[in-house]
Amino acid sequence: MILRTATETRRNSSVKHVLLCVILAIMPVRSAGAPHRTAHAPQVTETPEVRAALSWFSRNLSWINDQQVRITEIPAPPFQESARAEAVKALLTDCGLRVSIDKTGNVIGDLPGVTDKEIVMLTAHLDTVFPPGTEVKVRRDGDRLSAPGISDNGTGLAALIGIARAIHEAHIKPVRTILFVADVGEEGEGNLRGMRALVDAYRAKLKAAVVLDGSGTDHVTTKALASRRLEVLITGPGGHSWSDFGMPNPINALVRGSIRFINTKVPASPRTTFNLGQIEGGTSVNSIPYEAKLKVDIRSESEDELTKLEAALRESIAAGSRDEMESSRDRSKGKLEWKIDVLGTRPGGELAANSQLFASLRAADDYVGNQSRVERSSTDANIPLANGIEAISIGAGGTGGGAHSLQEWYEPTGREMGLKRALLTLLGVSGIAEEKSK
């Protein structure tokens, strides 16, 4: 029994070494004058730098958890990420990176590779969906951490820092330059402005992007879900609820139009959705409002269906405004006006099944014993994918729930596996430089 157990242990170790060889064999081809481990070098299964980085995680999980708490407790409302950005900048600097903050607000840590003509990015978004003043103090209940933003994206940011630190401590030199990026504007009306700026700046050199978003490791986003965020504005003369009764009311028009829109039939395939997410208007209960606003999120696997749904919203608001005008008793003081502005668009795209990045992810999954399904979602990966750049979005390990709510929580069990998966995926596309002969 003891002999069989030892044999099984050796067999499992051998299998993992083979899988690690597969991961590192997917590295980019040799650049001119840039020596590195080739796909056929048998010694990559014993790469000491990679083993050191992987083992660093198991010894430092508590430290990574602490960084997640620290980062989460620094508010980062939409368009107000600067305080959190400064904290992340300091942490990435401690990882031996050359760190700067660009004019958009992205924190960029540069790990030079053998070549600076090709770049791989590892990213995690800084912002949360929560408005200023939200209580973000982390509550601990055993292993569970609870706070708005603790999982989305405290998990991703902690992993970004942990992976940077592991690579630094293991003295890994990549072939392609790696950028460790904490980017702004992923949530809500941020319209992926951080990732847009990054792709614009590095497009010519950018070969792949690995996005860390949330915790789950049971999926990988390789398909970008197209979406549009729209704002409806209806305006009118406004007045007193008693003396001006019968005057056209913007809120009434908005309600009439909204009821029409929510009865729009959308296909189950290609999957298409809409959400009326925010309504504003009026100054007091006894005043006829002079304006009413509605924010709408529409998404679809098909650009054609997205266009149809936007057209349906415009037709519904036009009809609602017309119906309100026709039913009003007093039109002498003014009429209703309406418009719809596009707050943001997220383009679609898809990673090729035979891409180097996808192969690296699958090899990493095999090594850590993880199974993940392919999904379509709306993430920072939308922008590189729409521009023909290889990109995926993955969870960083552990489990979480209640995202975008005040009850959001995270548990770090399983974090180590997620960190290893992300690290090996990253190294699979960046490559590892050959050690110099002594």
Residue pairs with C-beta under 8 A, 6 or more apart in sequence:
16 367
17 45
17 46
18 45
19 363
19 366
19 367
20 44
20 45
20 47
20 50
20 367
20 424
21 42
21 44
21 45
22 363
22 366
22 367
23 360
23 363
23 364
23 367
23 424
23 427
23 428
24 37
24 44
24 47
24 50
24 427
24 428
24 432
25 39
25 40
25 44
26 39
26 356
26 359
26 360
26 363
26 428
26 429
27 36
27 37
27 39
27 175
27 427
27 428
27 429
27 430
27 431
27 432
28 118
28 175
28 176
28 207
28 356
28 429
28 430
28 431
30 36
30 38
31 114
31 115
31 117
31 118
31 175
34 114
34 115
34 175
34 433
35 114
35 433
35 434
36 114
36 175
36 431
36 432
36 433
36 434
37 43
37 44
37 47
37 431
37 432
37 433
37 434
44 432
47 432
49 170
49 171
49 172
49 432
50 170
50 172
50 424
50 427
50 432
52 169
52 170
52 171
53 166
53 167
53 169
53 170
53 172
53 423
54 166
54 420
54 423
56 165
56 166
56 169
56 170
57 64
57 162
57 166
57 416
57 419
57 420
57 423
58 416
60 162
60 165
60 166
61 412
61 415
61 416
63 162
64 158
64 159
64 161
64 162
64 415
64 419
65 145
65 158
65 412
65 415
67 91
67 157
67 158
67 161
67 162
68 145
68 150
68 154
68 155
68 157
68 158
68 410
69 138
69 145
69 154
70 87
71 84
71 87
71 88
71 154
71 157
71 158
72 136
72 138
72 145
72 147
72 149
72 150
72 154
73 136
73 137
73 138
73 147
74 83
74 84
74 87
74 136
75 83
75 84
75 128
75 130
75 132
75 134
75 136
76 83
76 84
76 126
76 127
76 128
76 149
77 127
77 128
77 130
77 131
77 132
77 134
78 127
78 128
78 129
78 131
78 185
78 187
78 188
78 189
78 190
79 127
79 184
79 185
79 190
80 132
81 105
81 126
81 127
81 184
82 105
84 126
84 182
85 101
85 105
85 106
85 107
85 126
85 182
85 184
86 101
88 107
88 126
88 157
88 160
88 161
88 182
89 99
89 101
89 107
91 161
92 99
92 107
92 109
92 160
92 161
92 164
92 180
92 182
93 99
93 109
94 165
95 109
95 161
95 164
95 165
95 167
95 168
95 180
96 168
97 109
97 110
97 111
97 164
97 168
97 180
98 109
98 110
98 112
99 107
99 108
99 109
99 110
100 107
100 108
100 110
101 107
101 108
102 108
102 197
102 201
103 197
104 184
104 185
104 193
104 194
104 197
105 126
105 184
105 185
105 194
106 181
106 182
106 183
106 184
106 194
106 197
106 198
107 126
107 181
107 182
107 183
108 179
108 180
108 181
108 198
109 164
109 179
109 180
109 181
110 177
110 179
111 164
111 167
111 174
111 177
111 178
111 179
111 180
112 177
113 173
113 174
113 175
113 176
113 177
113 178
113 430
113 431
113 433
114 173
114 174
114 175
114 176
114 431
114 433
115 175
115 176
115 177
116 177
116 205
117 205
118 175
118 176
118 177
118 205
118 207
119 176
119 177
119 178
119 179
119 202
119 205
119 206
119 207
120 174
120 176
120 177
120 178
120 179
120 206
120 207
120 208
120 209
120 210
120 426
120 429
120 430
121 178
121 179
121 181
121 198
121 202
121 206
121 208
121 209
121 210
122 160
122 163
122 164
122 178
122 179
122 180
122 181
122 209
122 210
122 212
122 422
122 426
123 160
123 180
123 181
123 182
123 183
123 195
123 198
123 209
123 210
123 211
123 212
123 380
124 153
124 156
124 157
124 159
124 160
124 181
124 182
124 183
124 211
124 212
124 213
124 396
125 153
125 156
125 182
125 183
125 184
125 185
125 186
125 187
125 194
125 213
125 380
126 153
126 157
126 182
126 183
126 184
126 186
126 194
127 153
127 184
127 185
127 186
127 187
127 190
128 134
128 148
128 149
128 152
128 153
128 187
129 149
129 187
129 188
129 404
130 136
130 148
130 149
134 148
134 406
135 148
136 147
136 148
136 149
137 147
138 145
138 146
138 147
138 150
139 145
139 146
139 147
140 146
143 411
143 412
143 413
144 409
144 410
144 411
145 409
145 410
145 411
145 412
146 407
146 408
146 409
146 410
147 154
147 408
148 405
148 406
148 408
149 408
150 400
150 408
150 409
150 410
151 214
151 215
151 400
151 401
151 402
151 403
151 408
151 409
151 410
152 213
152 214
152 400
152 403
152 404
152 408
153 186
153 212
153 213
153 214
154 410
155 212
155 214
155 215
155 395
155 396
155 397
155 398
155 400
155 410
156 211
156 212
156 213
156 214
156 396
157 182
157 212
158 396
159 212
159 396
159 397
159 418
159 419
159 422
160 180
160 181
160 182
160 212
162 419
163 180
163 419
163 422
163 423
163 426
164 180
166 419
166 423
167 178
167 423
172 427
172 432
173 432
173 433
174 427
174 430
174 431
174 432
174 433
175 430
175 431
175 432
175 433
176 207
176 429
176 430
176 431
177 205
178 426
178 430
179 202
181 198
183 194
183 195
183 198
183 380
184 190
184 193
184 194
185 191
185 192
185 193
185 194
185 195
186 192
186 194
186 195
186 213
186 379
186 380
188 229
189 229
189 343
189 344
190 344
191 229
191 343
191 344
191 345
191 346
192 344
192 346
192 380
192 382
192 383
194 380
195 380
195 382
195 383
195 384
196 383
198 206
198 383
199 206
199 383
199 384
199 387
199 389
203 387
203 389
206 384
206 389
207 389
207 390
207 429
208 356
208 357
208 389
208 390
208 391
208 429
209 380
209 381
209 384
209 389
209 390
209 391
209 392
210 357
210 391
210 392
210 394
210 422
210 425
210 426
210 429
211 221
211 379
211 380
211 381
211 391
211 392
211 393
211 394
212 393
212 394
212 395
212 396
212 422
213 379
213 380
213 393
213 394
213 395
213 396
214 395
214 396
214 400
214 403
215 395
215 396
215 397
215 398
215 399
215 400
215 410
215 418
216 395
216 399
216 400
217 370
217 372
217 394
217 395
217 397
217 414
217 417
217 418
217 421
218 370
218 371
218 372
218 373
218 395
219 372
219 373
219 374
219 375
219 394
219 395
220 361
220 372
220 373
220 374
220 375
220 392
220 393
220 394
221 374
221 375
221 376
221 377
221 379
221 381
221 392
221 393
221 394
222 350
222 351
222 358
222 374
222 375
222 392
223 348
223 349
223 350
223 351
223 374
223 375
223 376
223 377
223 385
224 346
224 347
224 348
224 349
224 350
224 376
224 377
224 378
224 379
224 381
224 382
224 385
224 386
225 299
225 300
225 301
225 346
225 348
225 376
225 377
225 378
225 382
226 299
226 300
226 301
226 302
226 303
226 306
226 345
226 346
226 347
226 348
226 378
226 382
227 297
227 298
227 299
227 300
227 306
227 345
227 346
227 378
228 297
228 298
228 306
228 310
228 342
228 344
228 345
228 346
229 295
229 296
229 297
229 342
229 343
229 344
229 345
230 295
230 296
230 297
230 298
230 310
230 313
230 340
230 341
230 342
230 343
231 293
231 294
231 295
231 296
231 340
231 341
231 343
232 254
232 257
232 293
232 294
232 295
232 296
232 313
232 317
232 338
232 339
232 340
233 291
233 292
233 293
233 338
233 339
233 340
233 341
234 250
234 253
234 254
234 257
234 291
234 292
234 293
234 317
234 321
234 336
234 337
234 338
235 250
235 290
235 291
235 336
235 337
235 338
236 247
236 248
236 249
236 250
236 253
236 288
236 289
236 290
236 291
236 334
236 335
236 336
236 337
237 247
237 248
237 290
237 333
237 334
237 335
238 247
238 287
238 288
238 289
238 290
238 291
239 247
239 287
239 288
239 333
240 286
240 287
240 288
241 285
241 286
241 287
241 288
242 286
244 288
244 330
244 333
245 288
245 329
246 328
246 329
246 330
247 288
247 328
247 329
247 330
247 331
247 333
247 334
248 324
248 325
248 328
248 331
248 334
248 335
248 336
249 288
249 289
249 324
249 328
250 281
250 289
250 290
250 291
250 292
250 336
251 281
251 282
251 289
251 292
252 324
253 292
253 317
253 320
253 321
253 323
253 324
253 325
253 336
253 338
254 279
254 281
254 292
254 293
254 294
254 317
254 320
255 320
256 319
256 320
256 321
256 323
256 324
257 316
257 317
257 318
257 319
257 320
257 321
258 276
258 294
258 316
258 320
259 320
260 315
260 316
260 319
260 320
261 274
261 276
261 296
261 312
261 313
261 316
261 317
262 274
262 276
264 274
264 309
264 312
264 316
266 272
266 273
266 274
266 300
266 305
266 309
267 305
269 301
270 300
270 301
270 302
270 305
271 300
271 301
272 298
272 299
272 300
272 301
272 302
272 305
272 306
272 309
273 298
273 299
273 300
274 296
274 297
274 298
274 299
274 309
274 313
275 296
275 297
275 298
276 294
276 295
276 296
277 295
277 296
277 297
278 293
278 294
278 295
279 292
279 293
279 294
279 295
280 292
280 293
280 294
281 289
281 291
281 292
281 293
282 289
282 292
283 289
283 290
295 343
296 313
298 306
298 309
298 310
298 313
299 306
299 378
300 306
300 309
301 348
301 376
303 348
313 340
314 340
317 338
317 340
318 338
321 336
321 338
324 336
325 331
325 335
325 336
346 378
346 382
347 382
347 383
347 386
348 382
348 385
348 386
349 382
349 384
349 385
349 386
349 387
349 388
350 385
351 357
351 358
351 385
351 390
351 391
351 392
352 358
352 390
355 390
356 390
356 428
356 429
357 390
357 391
357 392
357 425
357 428
357 429
358 390
358 392
359 428
360 424
360 425
360 427
360 428
360 429
361 372
361 392
361 394
361 421
361 425
361 428
363 424
363 428
364 370
364 420
364 421
364 422
364 424
364 425
364 428
365 371
365 372
365 421
367 420
367 421
367 424
368 417
368 420
368 421
368 424
369 417
370 417
370 421
372 394
377 393
379 393
380 393
381 391
381 392
381 393
383 391
384 390
384 391
385 391
390 429
392 425
394 421
394 422
394 425
395 418
396 415
396 418
396 419
396 422
397 412
397 414
397 415
397 416
397 417
397 418
397 419
397 421
397 422
398 410
398 411
398 412
398 413
398 414
398 415
398 418
399 410
399 411
399 413
399 414
400 408
400 409
400 410
400 411
401 408
401 409
402 408
402 409
